[in-house]
Amino acid sequence: MSFKLKYQITSRYLPSPSARRSGIPMSPGVRFIVAHDTGNPESTAAANVRYYSNSANEISASAHLFVDDKEIIECIPALTGAPEKAWHVLYNVPTDNQMFGHNANDAAIGIEYCYGANINADEAYRKYLWLIAYACHQFNLDPAKSVVGHFMLDPRRKTDPVTGLAHSRRTYEQLLRDVVAEYKECTGDSLPLTQQPWDETAQSGEVTVTTRLNIRKGAPSTRAEVYQIVSTGTQLAYVSVIDNGEPVNGNPVWYKDENGNYYWSGGVNKVQL
């Protein structure tokens, strides 16, 4: 089964052997994916990999891949070379063994999400989804069962990727759903996002924007391209209501404007006429 190659993965390996990259082959092989965020707002994929490389012999913590809005960089082989171990989850936490039967450092790819005001969250998120889905495909993993957040494995110390996702009002639960949808789309198991059968009802009215709001092209979904960003207090008109758009914070209702663009109802208040 083929997989749609939307993005390029750049290999920029850390020195080996070093504290961050031992060069030890992953054993027993890749069994699951751990979703991380950097915990360092505004830092880019390139900046993180550069820091890891410069401190390769001083610190052991590591990850396989970093993703931002501009690029995907692999610094420890996983998808661009024979998978090696990375030290991205503490060995003495038991949840990874309980869930997957293996320590994450021995059997999981660690993927880091970069976020912050200087990073386009939508584009970074699209790359993040695709990369996780692609890793599942490459290692014959079920995307609905083989992806776990770092915070699930080490809840006393970690909040990633929940913290990073929250910067664009996304949730961990949404990430898991979107990874599955991305996997299906890239393998041809489902319709592309723009061809989904949305439940649309003709209805006109006006709303007032209550928070910085993205207006999107092609689909009522945070995965769709941003057409325009509007500020609080802006008045918008709509010509129809979509009841089964992508749920954001549990709310699936979106509005469609006369130009065929969409915005989420949770970011607006209806104007009473």
C-alpha positions as CSV (number, residue, x, y, z in Angstrom):
1,M,0.0,0.0,0.0
2,S,1.5,3.3,-1.1
3,F,1.5,6.5,1.0
4,K,1.2,10.1,-0.3
5,L,4.6,11.8,0.2
6,K,3.4,15.3,1.0
7,Y,6.6,16.5,2.7
8,Q,10.4,16.0,2.6
9,I,12.2,14.6,5.6
10,T,15.7,16.1,6.0
11,S,18.4,14.0,7.7
12,R,20.7,16.0,9.9
13,Y,22.2,13.4,12.2
14,L,23.7,14.1,15.6
15,P,27.3,13.0,16.2
16,S,27.6,9.3,17.0
17,P,28.5,7.8,19.3
18,S,27.6,10.5,21.8
19,A,25.4,11.0,24.8
20,R,22.4,12.0,22.8
21,R,22.9,9.4,20.0
22,S,24.4,6.1,21.0
23,G,24.1,4.6,17.6
24,I,22.5,1.5,19.1
25,P,20.0,-0.2,16.8
26,M,16.4,-0.1,18.0
27,S,15.4,-3.4,19.4
28,P,13.0,-5.2,18.9
29,G,12.2,-2.6,16.2
30,V,9.6,0.2,16.0
31,R,6.5,-0.8,17.9
32,F,4.8,2.6,18.6
33,I,5.2,6.4,18.2
34,V,5.5,8.9,21.1
35,A,4.1,12.4,20.3
36,H,6.1,15.2,22.0
37,D,6.4,18.9,21.9
38,T,9.6,20.8,22.6
39,G,8.3,22.6,25.7
40,N,10.3,25.6,24.4
41,P,8.0,28.1,22.6
42,E,9.4,29.9,19.5
43,S,12.2,27.3,19.0
44,T,12.3,25.9,15.5
45,A,13.2,22.4,14.2
46,A,16.6,23.6,13.0
47,A,17.3,25.4,16.2
48,N,16.5,22.4,18.3
49,V,18.6,20.1,16.2
50,R,21.5,22.6,16.3
51,Y,21.3,22.7,20.1
52,Y,21.2,18.9,20.3
53,S,24.2,18.7,18.1
54,N,26.2,21.3,20.0
55,S,25.4,19.5,23.3
56,A,25.6,16.0,22.0
57,N,28.3,14.9,24.5
58,E,26.9,16.8,27.5
59,I,23.2,15.8,27.7
60,S,21.6,12.4,26.9
61,A,17.9,13.4,26.3
62,S,17.1,13.2,22.6
63,A,14.4,12.5,20.0
64,H,14.3,11.3,16.4
65,L,12.5,14.1,14.6
66,F,11.6,17.7,15.0
67,V,8.7,19.4,13.1
68,D,7.9,23.0,12.5
69,D,6.0,25.0,9.8
70,K,9.1,25.1,7.5
71,E,10.7,21.6,7.7
72,I,10.9,18.1,9.2
73,I,14.4,17.2,10.4
74,E,15.5,13.8,11.5
75,C,18.5,13.9,13.9
76,I,18.5,10.2,14.9
77,P,17.8,7.7,12.2
78,A,14.3,6.4,12.1
79,L,12.7,7.0,8.7
80,T,15.8,8.1,6.7
81,G,18.0,5.3,8.0
82,A,18.0,2.1,10.1
83,P,16.2,3.0,13.3
84,E,18.4,3.7,16.3
85,K,17.4,4.2,20.0
86,A,16.8,7.7,21.3
87,W,16.4,8.8,24.9
88,H,13.0,10.5,24.9
89,V,11.1,8.8,27.8
90,L,12.4,7.9,31.2
91,Y,13.3,4.2,31.6
92,N,11.8,4.0,35.1
93,V,8.3,4.9,34.2
94,P,6.2,1.7,33.6
95,T,3.3,2.9,31.4
96,D,5.1,2.3,28.1
97,N,5.7,-1.3,29.1
98,Q,2.1,-1.7,30.3
99,M,0.6,-0.3,27.1
100,F,3.0,-1.6,24.4
101,G,5.2,-4.3,26.1
102,H,8.4,-2.3,25.6
103,N,10.3,0.7,26.8
104,A,9.8,3.7,24.5
105,N,13.5,4.3,24.2
106,D,14.0,0.8,22.8
107,A,10.9,0.5,20.6
108,A,9.4,3.9,19.8
109,I,10.0,6.8,17.5
110,G,10.0,10.2,19.3
111,I,8.5,13.1,17.3
112,E,8.8,16.6,18.6
113,Y,6.3,19.4,17.7
114,C,7.6,23.0,17.5
115,Y,5.2,25.8,18.4
116,G,5.0,29.5,19.3
117,A,4.0,32.9,18.0
118,N,6.6,32.9,15.2
119,I,5.6,29.4,13.9
120,N,2.6,28.9,11.7
121,A,0.6,26.5,13.9
122,D,-1.6,25.2,11.1
123,E,1.3,24.3,8.8
124,A,3.3,22.8,11.6
125,Y,0.3,20.8,12.7
126,R,-0.2,19.5,9.1
127,K,3.4,18.3,9.0
128,Y,3.2,16.8,12.4
129,L,0.1,14.8,11.5
130,W,1.5,13.6,8.3
131,L,4.8,12.6,9.8
132,I,3.2,10.5,12.6
133,A,0.9,8.9,10.1
134,Y,3.8,8.2,7.7
135,A,5.8,6.6,10.5
136,C,2.8,4.3,11.3
137,H,2.7,3.3,7.6
138,Q,6.4,2.7,7.3
139,F,6.4,0.3,10.3
140,N,3.1,-1.3,9.7
141,L,1.5,0.2,12.8
142,D,-2.2,0.8,13.4
143,P,-2.5,4.7,13.7
144,A,-5.5,4.3,16.0
145,K,-3.6,2.2,18.5
146,S,0.1,2.9,18.1
147,V,0.4,6.7,19.0
148,V,0.7,7.9,22.5
149,G,1.5,11.3,24.1
150,H,4.5,11.7,26.3
151,F,2.3,13.0,29.1
152,M,0.4,9.6,29.1
153,L,3.7,7.8,29.8
154,D,5.1,10.2,32.4
155,P,2.1,12.1,33.8
156,R,3.9,13.4,36.9
157,R,6.5,15.3,34.9
158,K,5.3,15.9,31.4
159,T,2.5,17.7,29.6
160,D,3.6,17.3,26.0
161,P,2.2,17.4,23.4
162,V,-0.9,18.9,25.1
163,T,0.8,22.1,26.0
164,G,2.1,22.7,22.4
165,L,-1.2,21.8,20.8
166,A,-3.1,24.1,23.2
167,H,-1.3,27.1,21.6
168,S,-3.6,26.7,18.6
169,R,-6.7,25.5,20.6
170,R,-6.1,21.9,19.6
171,T,-6.4,18.9,21.9
172,Y,-4.6,15.6,22.3
173,E,-7.8,13.8,21.5
174,Q,-8.1,15.8,18.3
175,L,-4.5,14.9,17.4
176,L,-5.3,11.2,17.7
177,R,-8.4,11.5,15.5
178,D,-6.5,13.6,12.9
179,V,-3.6,11.2,12.6
180,V,-6.0,8.4,11.7
181,A,-7.8,10.7,9.2
182,E,-4.4,11.7,7.7
183,Y,-3.3,8.1,7.4
184,K,-6.6,7.1,5.6
185,E,-6.4,10.0,3.3
186,C,-2.7,9.4,2.4
187,T,-3.3,5.7,1.8
188,G,-6.5,6.3,-0.3
189,D,-8.8,4.7,2.3
190,S,-11.0,7.8,2.6
191,L,-12.0,10.9,0.6
192,P,-9.6,13.9,0.8
193,L,-10.6,16.5,3.4
194,T,-12.2,18.9,0.8
195,Q,-14.5,16.1,-0.5
196,Q,-15.9,15.0,2.8
197,P,-19.8,14.9,2.9
198,W,-20.4,17.8,5.3
199,D,-24.0,18.2,6.6
200,E,-24.8,21.7,5.5
201,T,-28.0,23.7,6.1
202,A,-28.8,26.9,4.2
203,Q,-29.2,29.7,6.8
204,S,-28.1,33.3,6.8
205,G,-27.0,35.6,9.6
206,E,-24.2,37.6,11.1
207,V,-21.7,37.0,13.9
208,T,-19.2,38.9,16.0
209,V,-15.7,37.4,16.4
210,T,-14.8,36.9,20.0
211,T,-11.2,35.8,19.6
212,R,-8.5,35.8,16.9
213,L,-10.2,33.6,14.3
214,N,-9.0,31.7,11.3
215,I,-11.2,31.6,8.2
216,R,-10.4,28.5,6.2
217,K,-10.5,27.4,2.6
218,G,-12.0,24.1,1.3
219,A,-13.3,22.5,4.5
220,P,-14.7,23.2,8.0
221,S,-11.6,21.8,9.7
222,T,-8.5,23.1,11.4
223,R,-6.5,21.0,8.9
224,A,-7.7,23.2,6.0
225,E,-5.7,26.1,4.7
226,V,-6.1,29.5,6.4
227,Y,-7.6,32.0,4.0
228,Q,-7.7,35.0,6.4
229,I,-7.2,35.8,10.0
230,V,-9.7,38.2,11.6
231,S,-9.5,40.0,15.0
232,T,-11.8,40.2,17.9
233,G,-14.9,42.4,17.2
234,T,-15.0,41.8,13.5
235,Q,-18.5,41.2,12.1
236,L,-18.9,38.3,9.7
237,A,-21.8,37.1,7.6
238,Y,-22.7,33.5,6.9
239,V,-24.9,31.8,4.3
240,S,-25.0,28.2,5.8
241,V,-24.3,26.2,8.9
242,I,-22.3,22.9,9.0
243,D,-23.3,20.7,11.9
244,N,-20.7,17.9,11.4
245,G,-17.5,19.8,10.8
246,E,-14.3,19.0,12.7
247,P,-15.1,19.2,16.4
248,V,-13.0,21.8,18.2
249,N,-13.2,21.5,22.0
250,G,-16.2,19.2,21.4
251,N,-18.0,21.7,19.2
252,P,-18.5,20.5,15.5
253,V,-20.6,23.5,14.3
254,W,-19.0,25.8,11.6
255,Y,-20.3,28.7,9.5
256,K,-19.8,29.1,5.7
257,D,-19.6,32.5,4.1
258,E,-20.7,33.6,0.6
259,N,-17.2,33.0,-0.8
260,G,-17.3,29.3,0.3
261,N,-14.9,29.7,3.2
262,Y,-15.5,28.4,6.8
263,Y,-15.0,29.5,10.3
264,W,-15.6,27.7,13.6
265,S,-18.7,28.8,15.6
266,G,-16.8,28.6,18.9
267,G,-14.9,31.7,18.0
268,V,-18.0,33.9,17.4
269,N,-21.2,35.1,18.9
270,K,-24.4,35.4,16.9
271,V,-25.7,38.9,16.2
272,Q,-29.3,39.2,17.4
273,L,-31.3,40.8,14.6
